[in-house]
Amino acid sequence: MIENVFFAEFLGTFVLILLGAGVVANVSLKDTIGSGQTSWILITTAWGLAVFTAVFITGQFSGAHLNPAVTLCLALTGKFSWTLVPTYFLAQLLGAMAGSICNYIFYIDHYRATEDLATVRSTFCTGPAIRNFKNNLFSEALGTFMLTFGVLFIVQPNIDIVGIEITFGLGALEALPVGLLVWVIGMSLGGTTGYAINPARDLGPRLVFFFLNPKKHDADWSYSWIPILGPFIGAAAAAQLYQAII
């Protein structure tokens, strides 16, 4: 049923952002146990495990895309129905926003104690280490290309929707490989932009941050299109290459 897959994608993306953004908050905000212990390995490992957890929980119900770029890539390769794409996109965006809100409430005392706006924003959405939009876009596109190209070799025909089995899910058995894939992308390719590699992961929490700090420049909207367009470009490129070689 559509309601079930919508909730599964919502829940999975919620778990992803709650745990993924949670580690950033833990190592970035003032007076947390993790503050002063900032480690890129810690952050990338937690994001990989967050993906594993979210996929493991919801894979059997919706395929656990949890990422509009993954949904687009699977649709472009004929592994997912285009009619379900808007449902998944909306569920992923709302799930990301809900996870971000819960993470904010969880760490609210530490948010209040943290005065640096850039640090606070980094716990919601991504930003470039060096602001060069051309290279930033390439980074997001390449990182997402590696994610979606890998996913195309992981997916299995494991979901039944309205009596039709569709090859488009990451499923429980594939939760670990995709978690490892996100982990290695973060460690290897995440240093330039913070590897959003997921439009919902960046846009949803950025909207939450904007609602909490309603100033256009605070949410860095001038950069916000990079982690949206870049992942879609990478996903489309992965789909084309996959179709060319299979």
Residue pairs with C-beta under 8 A, 6 or more apart in sequence:
1 161
1 162
2 84
2 87
4 61
4 62
5 61
5 62
5 63
5 84
5 87
5 88
5 91
5 161
6 62
6 87
6 88
6 90
6 91
7 61
7 91
8 58
8 61
8 62
8 64
8 91
9 58
9 62
9 64
9 65
9 66
9 87
9 88
9 91
9 92
9 95
10 91
10 92
10 94
10 95
10 98
11 57
11 58
11 95
12 54
12 55
12 57
12 58
12 59
12 62
12 64
12 66
12 95
13 54
13 66
13 67
13 91
13 92
13 93
13 94
13 95
13 96
13 99
13 200
13 201
13 204
14 95
14 96
14 98
14 99
14 102
15 50
15 53
15 54
15 57
15 58
15 99
16 50
16 51
16 53
16 54
16 66
16 95
16 96
16 99
16 201
17 95
17 96
17 98
17 99
17 100
17 103
17 201
17 204
17 205
18 50
18 99
18 100
18 102
18 103
19 46
19 49
19 50
19 53
19 54
20 46
20 47
20 50
20 51
20 201
21 99
21 100
21 103
21 123
21 124
21 205
22 46
22 103
22 106
22 107
23 34
23 42
23 43
23 46
23 47
23 50
24 43
24 122
24 123
25 32
25 103
25 106
25 107
25 110
25 111
25 123
26 32
26 33
26 34
26 35
26 107
27 34
27 35
27 37
27 38
27 39
27 42
27 43
28 35
28 38
28 114
28 119
28 122
28 123
29 35
29 107
29 110
29 111
29 113
29 114
29 119
29 120
29 123
30 110
30 113
30 114
30 115
31 110
31 113
32 107
32 110
34 42
40 186
40 187
40 190
40 191
41 187
43 186
44 183
44 186
44 187
44 190
45 183
47 182
47 183
47 186
48 179
48 180
48 181
48 182
48 183
48 184
48 186
49 179
49 183
51 66
51 175
51 178
51 179
51 182
52 175
52 176
52 178
52 179
53 175
53 179
54 64
54 66
55 64
55 66
55 170
55 171
55 172
55 174
55 175
55 178
55 179
56 172
56 175
57 64
58 64
58 66
59 158
59 169
59 170
59 171
59 172
59 174
59 175
60 158
60 159
60 169
60 171
60 172
61 159
62 88
62 159
62 169
63 80
63 155
63 158
63 159
63 166
63 168
63 169
63 170
63 171
64 169
64 170
64 171
64 175
65 71
65 74
65 80
65 88
65 92
65 168
65 170
66 92
66 95
66 198
66 200
67 92
67 147
67 197
67 198
67 199
67 200
67 201
67 231
68 88
68 89
68 92
68 93
68 198
68 199
68 200
68 231
68 232
69 144
69 147
69 148
69 197
69 198
69 199
69 231
69 232
69 234
69 235
70 147
70 148
70 151
70 198
70 235
71 80
71 85
71 88
71 89
71 92
72 85
72 232
72 235
72 236
72 239
73 148
73 151
73 152
73 235
73 236
73 238
73 239
74 80
74 151
74 152
74 155
74 168
75 81
75 82
75 85
76 235
76 236
76 239
76 240
76 243
77 152
77 239
77 242
77 243
79 152
79 155
79 166
79 167
79 168
80 166
80 168
81 166
81 168
84 161
89 200
92 200
92 204
93 200
93 203
93 204
94 204
95 200
95 204
96 200
96 201
96 203
96 204
96 205
97 204
97 205
97 207
97 208
99 204
99 205
100 124
100 204
100 205
100 208
100 209
101 208
103 123
104 111
104 124
104 208
104 212
107 123
111 120
111 123
114 120
117 213
117 218
118 127
120 209
120 213
121 127
121 209
121 218
121 219
121 220
122 194
124 205
124 206
124 208
124 209
125 196
125 202
125 203
125 205
125 206
125 209
125 219
125 220
125 224
125 227
126 193
126 194
126 195
126 196
126 202
126 227
127 193
127 194
127 220
127 223
128 136
128 192
128 193
128 194
128 223
128 226
129 191
129 192
129 193
129 194
130 192
131 223
133 223
133 226
135 192
136 192
136 193
136 223
136 226
136 230
137 226
137 229
137 230
137 233
138 230
139 189
139 192
139 193
139 195
139 230
140 193
140 195
140 196
140 197
140 226
140 227
140 229
140 230
140 231
140 233
140 234
141 230
141 231
141 233
141 234
141 237
142 189
142 234
143 185
143 189
143 190
143 193
143 195
143 197
143 230
143 231
143 234
144 197
144 198
144 230
144 231
144 232
144 233
144 234
144 235
144 238
145 234
145 235
145 237
145 238
146 181
146 185
146 189
146 234
147 181
147 182
147 185
147 197
147 234
148 234
148 235
148 238
148 239
149 238
149 241
149 242
150 177
150 178
150 181
151 170
151 178
151 181
152 238
152 239
152 242
154 170
154 174
154 177
154 178
154 181
155 167
155 168
155 169
155 170
155 171
155 174
156 167
156 169
156 171
156 173
156 174
157 165
157 166
157 167
157 169
158 165
158 169
158 171
159 165
159 166
159 168
159 169
159 171
160 166
170 178
182 197
185 195
185 197
186 195
189 195
193 226
193 227
193 230
196 202
196 227
196 230
196 231
197 227
197 231
197 234
198 227
198 231
199 227
199 228
199 231
199 232
201 227
202 224
202 227
202 228
203 224
203 227
203 228
206 219
206 220
206 224
209 218
209 219
210 218
210 219
210 221
213 219
